[in-house]
Amino acid sequence: MEQKQLALMGRINGPSVAPTSVVAQAKTFREAVRLAWAHRRVHYATFRQLAAETGMTVQHVTDYFHHDDKPTRRSLPAERIAAFESFVGNSIASQWLAAQSQLTVLEEMQAERMAA
């Protein structure tokens, strides 16, 4: 897969936010995960390195990125999203999930304040 460049907001302490136009390219969560990988900060990173750094099983990691999307393929588990995004350096997977619920960060913050 060819390495792609994003004009990301530069964050050193965590994954960068991707433009909405990039996130909108993904139609499924699996596509969003593959898109995040395609836009990773370290272009020469491998699945084996991803597995080692995040505590994932290598065989499972290769399943997450398969393009055939068969029902038997595993998807990236929710509890691994934060570690995955820290490794790839972008938050495309989380942004895609937030877009599916049509919830903006501002709405989430306002809801927290109302609950407090």
N, C-alpha and C positions, 0 to 999 in steps of 0.2 A: 504494500500500500504506500502511496506517495505521501510524503510529509507535507502538510499544509500549514500556511502561516496565518495567524489571526492577529488582528489589531486589538489585543486584549488590554484591559485596564491592568497595569502592572501591580501585582501584589507579591511581596516576598514571603510573607508569613502564611500564605495559604493559596488555594486555587484561584485563578483569575476568572472574572465574569466574562462570558462570551457574548458577542452581539446577538440580539434577538433573531436577526436574519439567519445566523448560522444555526441556532437552536431549532428554528422552524424547518430546517432541511430534514430533520428526523421525523418520521411518521410513527415509529414505535420506540419503546424503551431500548430495545436491543440496537436499533439504529443510532440512538443517542449515545449509547456506550461506545459503539464503533466510531462515531463521529468524534467523541472526546479523545479516543485513542489516536485517531488520525491527526488531531490538533495538539498532541502532547508536546510539552516543552522540550523534552530530551528526545530528539528524533531517532536516536540509535538505541533507545531502550527496548528491551525484549519482553516477551510474555514471562519468561523465566525470572527476569529481574522484578517484574511486577508481582509475581507470586511470592518471591522471597521477601520483598519489602513490605508487603501487605498481609502476609500470613495466609495467602490463598493457596489452594492446591493447583499445581501447574496444569493438570489435565482438565480441571474445571475452567481455568482461565482461557484455555484454547477454545472451549465450548462457548464462552461468552462472546467471542468475536467471530464465530463462524457465520458466513453470509447466507447459508441456506435457510436459517430460521425454522428448522423442523420443530415440531412440538416436543421432540425428545431432547432438544438442546436446552442447556441450563441458561438462565439469565443471571446477571450480576445480582447477588442478594442485597437487600436493603441495608443490612448491617455492614456491608463492605463498601458502600458508596463513598463515604467520607475518606477512607484510606485510598480508594481508587482515584478519587479526585485530587487528593494531595500528591499522589504519584504522577498523574498526567499533567497536573498544573492548571486545570480548568474545571469549571463546574457545570459543564454542558448537561450531564445526566441529571443533576438536581434541578437545573433550570428547566429541563424538559418536563420533569415531574411536576414542578410548580405551574408550568404553563398548562398542563393537563387539568389541573384543579382550578385554573383561572384565578389563582391567588397571587397577588403582588406582594412584594416584601413590605410595602407601606401598609397594606391591608392587614397583614399578619401582625405588624408592630402595633397598629391601632387596636386590634382585637386583644392583644396582650394587655395593653393599657386599660381597656374597658373591663377586663376580667380582674385586674388588680384592685 
